[in-house]
Amino acid sequence: MVKKPTGVHKGRLVLWVGIVVATLGVVGASSWPIASNMKLGLDLKGGFEVLYIAEPLEAGQQVTPEALLETARNLQRRIDKTGTAEPEITPEGRDRIRAKIAGVSDEAQLRELLKKPSELTFRDISGKKEMVGSDFAPGGATVQFTETGQPYIGLKVKNAEKFKDVTTRLLNAPLAIYLDEEQLSAPIVQAVIADGQASITGSFTLDEVKQLVDTINLGALPLKLTEKYTQSVGATLGQKSLETTVIAGLIGTVLVLVFMIVYYRVPGIIASISLLAYTWLLMLAFDLMNVTLTLPGIAAFVLGIGM
């Protein structure tokens, strides 16, 4: 004699079915938007990777960690201006910078732009270059604080007489600071400076002061970048790799689900639903963490499902 399910059992069954339907609905509705929003690596999207060796332009200088880091930041800013999405620029070791740039339409032009040394200049209101980064002492830009705790920039130049001449001619006029063709700041010359030491004050935040200090110090030690290693992946090859990998991953996932349902029956169905939810949560985590997805990453993703 078969016992009929009680009201409590029916309620649990309805609740379980409701949870399953809601879970599958959320997974089905949001999986494609999440997947299409993921950042793809070079092997899937196409692009190029370059490893640079950094060397000082001036003889007798050394490549400092600060100069290497600021050079990497400048490369990042240059690439951002071209509209290229989310490049990866990272310093490595004592004198290397690695650039990974996906989705590039003109690789040759971008590579030429990257290896050009950054130019720090100080210009008058007409755009005339009055000073360059190498006019400042290495490490001559420092973070200073007023008595009230307001940060400002301390400066020290190599040639005090040249700086005196510049500040005499530009008294009460701006002496703008440019990195390449981007204006970073335009302080007003408020006095003739004869001792080669000056300051840039204003309503700066501490982060803004630190960034400008790093930029000026890099200008005092410009670095030359030489390509040590390069690898290119065509967009067509990357797209083909992505399609093939996704198809293989879907086939593998379906086989795992079918095996569990056939072998374990009802527990297999429950496990399959849980596995789909796990896969969705993992994709969501990748998206929120802005993870760059590569071929090995997809392989590890599918392997995780199989495990």
C-alpha positions in Angstrom: 0.0 0.0 0.0 1.4 3.4 -1.1 1.2 6.1 1.4 0.0 9.5 0.0 2.3 12.4 0.6 1.2 14.5 3.6 0.6 18.2 3.4 4.1 18.9 4.8 5.7 16.7 2.2 3.7 18.4 -0.5 4.7 21.8 0.7 8.4 20.8 0.7 8.0 19.4 -2.8 6.4 22.5 -4.1 9.1 24.6 -2.4 11.9 22.5 -3.9 10.3 22.7 -7.4 10.0 26.4 -7.0 13.6 26.8 -6.0 14.7 24.7 -9.0 12.6 26.6 -11.5 13.8 30.0 -10.1 17.4 28.8 -10.2 17.2 27.6 -13.7 15.4 30.7 -14.7 18.1 33.0 -13.3 20.9 30.9 -14.8 19.3 30.7 -18.2 18.4 34.4 -18.4 21.7 35.8 -17.2 24.4 33.3 -18.4 24.7 34.8 -21.9 25.0 38.4 -20.8 27.6 37.4 -18.2 29.6 35.3 -20.7 29.5 38.0 -23.4 30.8 40.6 -20.9 33.9 38.7 -19.9 37.3 40.1 -20.8 39.1 37.8 -23.3 42.9 37.3 -23.4 45.2 37.5 -26.4 44.7 33.8 -27.4 40.9 34.3 -27.7 40.5 37.9 -28.9 43.7 38.4 -30.9 46.3 41.1 -30.2 49.9 41.1 -29.2 52.3 40.8 -26.2 55.6 42.6 -25.9 58.3 42.3 -23.3 60.4 45.5 -23.1 63.9 46.0 -21.6 64.1 49.5 -20.0 67.4 51.5 -20.2 68.1 55.1 -19.1 68.6 57.5 -22.0 71.4 59.3 -20.2 74.7 57.5 -19.5 75.6 56.7 -15.9 72.0 56.6 -14.8 70.2 53.6 -13.2 66.7 52.2 -13.8 64.9 52.7 -10.5 61.8 50.7 -9.4 59.9 54.0 -9.2 60.9 55.0 -12.8 60.0 51.5 -14.1 56.5 51.7 -12.4 55.9 55.2 -13.7 56.9 54.2 -17.2 54.4 51.4 -17.1 51.7 53.9 -16.0 52.6 56.2 -18.9 52.3 53.3 -21.3 48.9 52.5 -19.9 47.8 56.1 -20.4 49.1 56.2 -23.9 47.1 53.0 -24.8 44.0 54.3 -23.1 44.0 57.3 -25.3 43.9 55.1 -28.4 40.6 53.6 -27.3 42.1 50.1 -26.8 40.2 48.4 -24.1 41.8 47.2 -20.9 45.5 46.6 -21.7 47.7 44.8 -19.2 50.9 46.7 -18.5 53.1 45.3 -15.7 56.7 45.9 -14.5 58.8 42.8 -14.2 62.0 42.4 -12.3 64.5 45.3 -12.2 64.3 46.5 -15.8 61.4 44.9 -17.7 57.9 45.8 -18.7 55.4 43.4 -20.2 52.5 44.7 -22.3 49.5 42.5 -23.2 47.1 44.2 -25.6 44.1 42.5 -27.0 41.8 43.6 -29.8 44.3 45.8 -31.7 43.5 46.9 -35.2 46.9 48.5 -36.1 49.6 46.6 -34.2 52.6 48.3 -35.9 51.4 51.8 -35.1 50.6 51.0 -31.5 54.0 49.3 -31.0 55.7 52.4 -32.4 53.8 54.6 -30.0 54.7 52.4 -27.0 58.4 52.3 -27.4 58.8 56.1 -27.8 60.2 57.6 -24.6 57.9 59.8 -22.6 58.7 63.5 -22.9 58.2 65.8 -19.9 58.2 69.5 -20.7 57.5 72.8 -19.0 55.9 75.4 -21.4 54.9 79.0 -21.3 51.4 80.2 -22.3 52.3 80.1 -26.0 53.4 76.5 -25.8 57.1 77.2 -26.1 59.2 74.6 -24.2 61.1 76.4 -21.5 62.5 73.3 -19.6 62.5 69.5 -20.0 62.4 66.7 -17.5 66.2 66.2 -17.5 66.6 69.8 -16.3 65.5 68.5 -12.9 67.7 66.7 -10.4 67.0 62.9 -10.3 64.6 62.4 -7.4 64.4 66.2 -7.2 60.6 66.2 -6.9 59.3 65.3 -3.4 56.1 65.3 -1.5 56.0 68.0 1.1 53.3 69.2 3.6 52.3 72.7 4.9 51.8 73.3 8.6 48.1 72.6 8.1 48.9 69.3 6.5 48.1 70.3 2.9 50.4 68.3 0.5 52.5 70.1 -2.1 55.4 69.4 -4.4 59.0 70.4 -3.7 61.3 70.8 -6.7 65.1 70.9 -7.3 66.7 71.7 -10.6 70.2 71.0 -11.9 70.9 74.5 -13.3 69.8 77.3 -10.9 70.8 80.1 -13.3 68.6 78.6 -16.1 65.7 78.3 -13.7 66.2 81.9 -12.5 66.0 83.1 -16.1 62.8 81.2 -16.8 61.1 82.4 -13.6 62.2 86.0 -14.3 60.6 86.0 -17.7 57.5 84.1 -16.7 56.8 86.0 -13.4 53.1 86.0 -12.7 52.5 83.8 -15.7 51.8 80.0 -16.0 54.6 77.5 -16.5 52.6 74.5 -17.6 53.7 70.9 -17.1 53.1 68.5 -20.0 53.7 64.8 -20.4 53.9 64.3 -24.1 51.0 66.5 -25.2 48.9 66.1 -22.1 48.8 69.1 -19.7 49.2 67.8 -16.1 49.3 71.1 -14.2 49.7 74.8 -14.9 51.2 76.5 -11.8 51.7 80.3 -11.8 55.3 81.6 -11.3 54.8 83.8 -8.2 58.5 84.8 -7.6 61.9 84.8 -9.2 63.7 81.7 -7.9 67.5 82.0 -7.7 68.5 79.0 -5.6 67.1 76.2 -7.9 64.5 75.1 -5.4 60.8 75.7 -5.9 57.4 74.4 -4.9 54.1 73.7 -6.6 51.1 74.4 -4.3 47.4 74.2 -4.8 44.3 72.3 -3.7 45.9 68.9 -4.5 45.0 65.6 -2.9 47.8 63.5 -1.6 47.4 61.0 -4.5 47.5 63.8 -7.0 50.7 65.1 -5.5 52.3 61.7 -5.5 51.4 61.0 -9.1 52.8 64.4 -10.3 56.0 63.8 -8.2 56.5 60.4 -9.8 55.9 61.9 -13.3 58.4 64.7 -12.8 61.0 62.3 -11.4 60.5 60.0 -14.4 61.1 63.0 -16.6 64.4 63.5 -14.9 65.3 59.9 -15.7 63.6 59.1 -19.0 63.8 55.4 -20.0 64.3 53.9 -23.4 62.3 50.7 -24.2 63.7 48.0 -26.4 61.6 45.0 -27.5 63.0 41.8 -26.1 60.2 39.4 -27.0 57.0 39.7 -29.0 54.1 37.5 -29.8 51.1 38.2 -32.1 47.8 36.4 -32.4 45.5 37.2 -35.3 41.9 38.1 -34.5 40.6 35.4 -36.8 42.7 32.7 -35.1 41.6 34.0 -31.7 37.9 33.9 -32.7 38.3 30.4 -34.1 40.0 29.2 -30.9 37.2 30.7 -28.8 34.5 29.0 -30.8 36.2 25.6 -30.8 36.9 25.8 -27.1 33.4 26.9 -26.1 31.8 24.1 -28.2 34.2 21.5 -26.6 33.3 22.8 -23.2 29.6 22.6 -23.8 29.9 19.1 -25.1 31.9 18.1 -22.1 29.4 19.7 -19.7 26.4 18.0 -21.3 28.2 14.6 -21.2 28.9 15.1 -17.5 25.2 16.0 -16.8 23.9 13.1 -18.8 26.2 10.6 -17.1 25.1 11.8 -13.6 21.3 11.7 -14.5 21.5 8.2 -16.1 23.7 6.7 -13.4 22.4 8.3 -10.3 18.8 9.1 -11.3 17.0 11.5 -8.9 20.2 12.3 -7.0 21.9 12.9 -10.3 19.2 15.4 -11.3 19.7 17.3 -8.1 23.5 17.2 -8.5 23.2 18.4 -12.1 21.0 21.4 -11.0 23.6 22.2 -8.3 26.4 21.9 -10.9 24.7 24.4 -13.2 24.2 26.8 -10.3 27.9 26.4 -9.4 29.0 27.1 -13.0 26.8 30.2 -13.1 28.2 31.5 -9.8 31.8 30.9 -11.0 31.1 32.8 -14.2 29.6 35.6 -12.2 32.6 35.7 -9.9 34.9 35.9 -12.9 32.9 38.8 -14.3 32.8 40.7 -11.0 36.6 40.2 -10.5 37.2 41.4 -14.1 39.2 38.2 -14.8 40.9 37.9 -18.2 39.7 34.6 -19.7 42.3 32.6 -21.7 42.3 29.1 -23.4 44.0 27.5 -20.3 41.4 29.3 -18.1 38.5 27.8 -20.1 40.1 24.4 -19.9 40.5 24.7 -16.1 36.9 25.9 -15.9 35.6 22.8 -17.8 37.9 20.5 -15.7 36.4 22.0 -12.6 33.0 21.0 -13.8 34.2 17.4 -14.5 35.8 17.1 -11.1 
